[in-house]
Amino acid sequence: MRLMEKTDKISTSFTVPVRKSDIDVNGHVNNGTYQSYFEEARIKTFQLLKEEGETILSSDRLVVRQCEIEYKAELKYPEDAVVTTNILHSDPESTEIIQEIFRSSDSTLVCKARFVMSLFNDSEEVFYSEEDYPYAFYHPISVGWAEMDPEGKVNLETIQYYLDDARIRSSYQCGLDLHALQAKGIGPVVYKAELNYFDSMGFPENFVIVTVYQKAEKNRLAFRHDVFSKKTKKLILTSLVQGLFMDLKRKRPHQFTEEEMKMIFSVKTKPIFD
């Protein structure tokens, strides 16, 4: 167990209170909600540096292009989250940031993330092809007006909620009854997520999440999410989520049967593009 330490590398440290509304059905802070804590700490850091006359860091035109998150421990209500922000590199076109969240009660590391902020460039565009997805699940997204941030875009927190919802719905589509598993004390646990953003999402656009199940080591699962514009079929973002189903009573990973594993990886649903 890693505890928070004092180090010269930490640029800033801010405390964010955990709200009861941040708690999900599993009784802890939802994976996507951590993004709001990180974002709040980044905004405060940028503002602090601006007040101190820092001219190298420019966050106005930069957007998050890459995000890597590792989930280490639970965060519950009532609790305070201490968010540390370390800027590794910054210039007018790119900024790399390491952020960590600690529980204030015992200084335990809860979550660690790496963000790369840069300009959206003219990289090669990728478009959906059904041939690339022999087995996949499709879920629609209709961006709501209230889901946009002050810049008119869907933020990272909401995007992760989209992906979480698609992942849970795909579990039911492939025959996994999460309610039945939950009754047995078995639930999904995400321990790592990687996201790459190629374009922004906004209202009133429609998108499609294509979810693919992948096998990982030690009977664990990986979920690949590719998000496309429903109208143009252009790739907007990709995400790879590492997870497992945990037997919460035994504190051990749940072992699926061969029949269940075959069922999970052999389902094909119909594409829902225009």
C-alpha positions as CSV (number, residue, x, y, z in Angstrom):
1,M,0.0,0.0,0.0
2,R,1.4,3.3,-1.1
3,L,1.0,6.4,1.1
4,M,1.1,10.1,0.1
5,E,4.6,11.5,0.5
6,K,6.0,15.0,0.5
7,T,8.1,15.5,-2.6
8,D,9.5,18.4,-4.6
9,K,8.0,16.9,-7.8
10,I,4.4,17.7,-6.8
11,S,3.4,21.0,-8.3
12,T,0.1,21.4,-6.4
13,S,-2.1,19.6,-3.9
14,F,-5.9,20.3,-3.5
15,T,-8.6,18.7,-1.4
16,V,-11.9,17.7,-3.1
17,P,-14.8,16.5,-0.9
18,V,-16.5,13.3,-1.9
19,R,-20.2,14.0,-2.4
20,K,-22.8,11.4,-1.7
21,S,-24.0,11.7,-5.3
22,D,-20.5,10.5,-6.4
23,I,-21.2,7.1,-5.0
24,D,-22.4,4.4,-7.4
25,V,-24.5,1.2,-6.9
26,N,-21.4,-0.6,-5.6
27,G,-21.0,1.8,-2.7
28,H,-17.9,3.6,-3.9
29,V,-16.9,6.5,-6.2
30,N,-17.6,5.6,-9.8
31,N,-14.6,5.2,-12.1
32,G,-15.7,8.0,-14.3
33,T,-16.2,10.4,-11.4
34,Y,-12.4,10.4,-10.7
35,Q,-12.1,12.4,-13.9
36,S,-14.0,15.3,-12.3
37,Y,-11.6,15.3,-9.4
38,F,-8.6,15.4,-11.7
39,E,-10.2,18.1,-13.9
40,E,-10.9,20.3,-10.9
41,A,-7.4,20.0,-9.6
42,R,-6.0,20.7,-13.1
43,I,-8.1,23.9,-13.5
44,K,-7.0,25.1,-10.0
45,T,-3.4,24.3,-10.9
46,F,-3.5,26.2,-14.2
47,Q,-5.1,29.2,-12.4
48,L,-2.5,29.2,-9.6
49,L,0.4,29.1,-12.1
50,K,-1.3,31.9,-14.1
51,E,-1.5,34.0,-11.0
52,E,2.2,33.3,-10.3
53,G,3.1,34.6,-13.7
54,E,3.8,31.3,-15.4
55,T,3.8,31.9,-19.2
56,I,5.0,28.6,-20.5
57,L,1.8,26.6,-19.6
58,S,-1.1,27.4,-21.9
59,S,-4.2,25.4,-21.2
60,D,-6.7,27.6,-23.1
61,R,-6.3,25.9,-26.5
62,L,-5.2,22.4,-25.3
63,V,-7.5,19.4,-24.9
64,V,-6.8,16.0,-23.4
65,R,-5.7,13.7,-26.2
66,Q,-4.4,10.7,-24.1
67,C,-5.4,9.4,-20.7
68,E,-4.1,6.5,-18.7
69,I,-5.7,5.7,-15.3
70,E,-4.9,3.0,-12.7
71,Y,-7.4,2.4,-9.9
72,K,-5.6,1.3,-6.7
73,A,-8.2,1.5,-3.9
74,E,-11.7,2.5,-3.0
75,L,-12.9,5.9,-2.2
76,K,-16.2,6.3,-0.3
77,Y,-18.5,8.8,1.3
78,P,-17.9,10.7,3.6
79,E,-14.3,11.2,2.7
80,D,-12.0,13.9,1.3
81,A,-9.9,13.2,-1.8
82,V,-6.4,14.9,-1.9
83,V,-5.4,15.4,-5.6
84,T,-1.8,16.1,-6.4
85,T,-0.8,17.5,-9.8
86,N,2.7,17.2,-11.3
87,I,3.4,18.9,-14.6
88,L,6.2,16.9,-16.3
89,H,6.4,18.9,-19.6
90,S,4.7,21.9,-21.0
91,D,5.0,24.0,-24.2
92,P,2.5,26.0,-26.3
93,E,1.5,22.8,-28.2
94,S,1.7,20.0,-25.6
95,T,1.5,19.4,-21.8
96,E,2.1,16.1,-20.0
97,I,0.6,15.8,-16.5
98,I,0.7,13.1,-13.7
99,Q,-2.1,13.3,-11.2
100,E,-2.8,11.1,-8.1
101,I,-5.7,10.9,-5.7
102,F,-5.2,10.0,-2.0
103,R,-7.7,9.3,0.7
104,S,-7.3,12.1,3.3
105,S,-8.2,9.8,6.2
106,D,-5.2,7.5,5.8
107,S,-3.2,8.9,2.8
108,T,-3.7,5.8,0.8
109,L,-3.2,6.1,-3.0
110,V,-6.6,5.6,-4.6
111,C,-6.0,6.4,-8.2
112,K,-3.1,7.5,-10.5
113,A,-3.4,9.1,-14.0
114,R,-1.3,10.4,-16.8
115,F,-2.8,13.0,-19.2
116,V,-1.4,14.4,-22.4
117,M,-2.9,17.6,-23.5
118,S,-2.3,19.0,-27.0
119,L,-4.0,20.5,-30.0
120,F,-6.3,18.4,-32.2
121,N,-4.1,17.9,-35.3
122,D,-4.6,16.7,-38.9
123,S,-3.8,13.0,-38.2
124,E,-5.1,10.4,-40.5
125,E,-8.8,9.8,-40.1
126,V,-10.1,6.3,-39.4
127,F,-13.6,5.1,-40.3
128,Y,-15.8,2.2,-39.2
129,S,-15.7,-1.0,-41.2
130,E,-17.8,-4.0,-40.2
131,E,-15.1,-6.4,-41.3
132,D,-13.0,-5.1,-38.3
133,Y,-15.6,-6.3,-35.8
134,P,-16.5,-10.0,-36.3
135,Y,-17.9,-10.1,-32.7
136,A,-19.0,-6.8,-31.1
137,F,-21.7,-5.0,-29.3
138,Y,-23.2,-1.7,-30.5
139,H,-24.7,1.0,-28.3
140,P,-26.0,4.4,-29.4
141,I,-25.2,7.7,-27.7
142,S,-27.4,10.8,-28.2
143,V,-25.5,13.7,-26.5
144,G,-27.8,15.7,-24.3
145,W,-27.7,19.5,-23.9
146,A,-27.0,19.2,-20.2
147,E,-24.0,16.8,-20.8
148,M,-21.9,19.6,-22.4
149,D,-19.3,21.5,-20.5
150,P,-18.8,25.3,-20.7
151,E,-16.7,24.8,-23.9
152,G,-19.6,23.0,-25.6
153,K,-18.0,19.6,-25.5
154,V,-18.7,16.4,-23.6
155,N,-16.1,16.1,-20.8
156,L,-14.0,13.1,-19.8
157,E,-16.2,12.2,-16.9
158,T,-19.4,11.9,-19.0
159,I,-17.5,10.0,-21.7
160,Q,-16.4,7.4,-19.2
161,Y,-20.0,7.1,-18.0
162,Y,-21.0,6.3,-21.6
163,L,-18.3,3.6,-21.8
164,D,-19.3,2.1,-18.4
165,D,-22.9,1.9,-19.5
166,A,-22.0,0.2,-22.8
167,R,-19.8,-2.2,-21.0
168,I,-22.6,-3.2,-18.5
169,R,-25.2,-3.4,-21.2
170,S,-23.0,-5.7,-23.3
171,S,-22.6,-8.0,-20.3
172,Y,-26.4,-8.6,-20.3
173,Q,-26.4,-9.0,-24.1
174,C,-23.9,-11.8,-23.9
175,G,-25.8,-13.6,-21.2
176,L,-24.2,-12.4,-18.0
177,D,-26.8,-11.5,-15.5
178,L,-25.1,-8.9,-13.3
179,H,-27.9,-8.8,-10.9
180,A,-27.7,-12.5,-10.3
181,L,-23.9,-12.3,-9.9
182,Q,-24.3,-9.3,-7.5
183,A,-26.7,-11.4,-5.4
184,K,-23.8,-13.9,-5.0
185,G,-21.4,-11.2,-4.0
186,I,-19.7,-11.1,-7.4
187,G,-19.1,-7.8,-9.2
188,P,-17.1,-6.2,-12.0
189,V,-13.9,-4.3,-11.0
190,V,-11.9,-2.0,-13.3
191,Y,-8.3,-1.6,-12.4
192,K,-6.9,0.2,-15.5
193,A,-8.2,2.3,-18.4
194,E,-6.5,3.9,-21.4
195,L,-8.2,6.4,-23.6
196,N,-7.1,8.2,-26.8
197,Y,-9.2,11.1,-28.2
198,F,-9.1,12.1,-31.8
199,D,-12.0,14.5,-31.9
200,S,-14.6,16.1,-29.5
201,M,-18.2,15.1,-28.9
202,G,-21.0,17.7,-28.7
203,F,-24.7,18.4,-28.9
204,P,-26.8,17.4,-30.9
205,E,-24.6,14.8,-32.4
206,N,-25.1,11.0,-32.3
207,F,-22.4,8.4,-31.8
208,V,-22.0,4.6,-31.6
209,I,-19.9,2.7,-29.1
210,V,-18.6,-0.5,-30.5
211,T,-17.5,-2.8,-27.6
212,V,-15.3,-5.8,-28.1
213,Y,-14.4,-8.3,-25.4
214,Q,-10.8,-9.5,-25.2
215,K,-9.1,-12.1,-23.1
216,A,-6.5,-11.1,-20.6
217,E,-4.2,-13.0,-18.3
218,K,-5.4,-14.8,-15.1
219,N,-9.0,-15.2,-16.3
220,R,-9.3,-11.4,-16.5
221,L,-11.2,-9.5,-19.2
222,A,-10.3,-6.5,-21.3
223,F,-12.9,-4.3,-23.1
224,R,-12.1,-2.3,-26.2
225,H,-14.4,0.6,-26.8
226,D,-14.3,2.4,-30.2
227,V,-16.6,5.4,-30.5
228,F,-17.7,6.5,-34.0
229,S,-19.8,9.3,-35.3
230,K,-23.1,7.7,-36.3
231,K,-23.4,10.0,-39.3
232,T,-19.9,10.0,-40.8
233,K,-18.6,6.7,-39.2
234,K,-15.4,8.6,-38.2
235,L,-13.5,7.3,-35.2
236,I,-13.8,9.8,-32.3
237,L,-12.0,7.9,-29.5
238,T,-10.7,4.5,-28.5
239,S,-10.5,3.0,-25.0
240,L,-9.0,-0.2,-23.6
241,V,-10.3,-1.1,-20.1
242,Q,-8.8,-3.8,-18.0
243,G,-11.0,-5.5,-15.5
244,L,-12.2,-8.7,-13.8
245,F,-15.2,-10.0,-11.8
246,M,-14.4,-10.2,-8.1
247,D,-15.8,-12.5,-5.6
248,L,-16.2,-9.9,-2.9
249,K,-16.9,-12.5,-0.1
250,R,-13.8,-14.5,-0.8
251,K,-11.7,-11.5,-1.9
252,R,-10.6,-13.5,-5.0
253,P,-11.2,-13.2,-8.7
254,H,-14.3,-15.0,-9.9
255,Q,-13.6,-17.9,-12.3
256,F,-16.0,-18.2,-15.2
257,T,-16.8,-21.7,-16.6
258,E,-15.6,-22.6,-20.1
259,E,-19.2,-22.4,-21.2
260,E,-19.6,-18.9,-19.9
261,M,-16.3,-17.8,-21.5
262,K,-17.4,-19.2,-24.9
263,M,-20.7,-17.4,-24.5
264,I,-19.0,-14.1,-23.8
265,F,-16.7,-14.2,-26.8
266,S,-19.1,-15.5,-29.5
267,V,-21.8,-12.9,-29.5
268,K,-22.3,-10.7,-32.6
269,T,-24.9,-8.0,-32.7
270,K,-26.2,-5.9,-35.6
271,P,-24.5,-2.6,-36.4
272,I,-26.7,0.4,-35.8
273,F,-25.1,3.0,-38.2
274,D,-27.3,4.9,-40.6
